[in-house]
């Protein structure tokens, strides 16, 4: 049975090398890490002996890194940083913090807002990994049912789970300003829509049992992501009900324009935050959901909504 080779050079010896380089000398390094200069000198000499590499050469009165020494410094610094990260991760595990958070989020949730929440969480917990599944319709349900997510943000709370309203979204039926539907110059009916291509986003669930996102007619293109659908509409290739937040820039720049439907031009949906098991959720998952709720509420207030986002009243 093969045994893992134990490193001959210790972390203290690597730390001594890194300190000498970053402090500008042996005396400064000794002061920086509160050790005697002789200890630092011995540690570096021992590292050179064990590695078979001369890390420094004397130029005048200064010890300067050799080309090989620069490689040792970069690798040694990375090793020290990784050891520090490992210690922090171990400390968090000892306090009950999970090393990874898994979540599934329906793609209609504003991407910029989600990443903003990730950034804030990363400042607090830089060692925690995040595994994001971007889903459509039934994809969030399956992530819960198959145990692939600690929590999800979706438009549906599947049977056997409890969820809280997080955010209301407006979906606006839109097309390029030069689309033939706009050229009709009058309020549009369902029969008008049926004469033109509907852009639909495919349900990412394997079983695809959810009825949401119904298409208008057989004349349609089905894609897997909202970015593809938006780009196709901007090219004049069809129409769709888009989350208003997702096409705000396209509307402002005139790349898309709401269609004047007689009825149904605007749809609304509520996104829910659903834990796989709230009682078993780790502190990391709980903290990330807190940040999500806080940022969604702040965004709602900033946009002057009368009701808090996620309110059911």
PyMOL commands that set and color helices and strands:
alter all, ss='L'
color gray80, all
select helices_A, chain A and resi 11-23+26-32+37-51+67-94+111-124+138-145+180-183+190-193+226-234+244-252+278-280+283-302
alter helices_A, ss='H'
color red, helices_A
select strands_A, chain A and resi 56-59+62-65+100-106+129-135+151-154+163-175+198-201+220-223+240-243+257-258+266-275
alter strands_A, ss='S'
color yellow, strands_A
deselect
rebuild
show_as cartoon
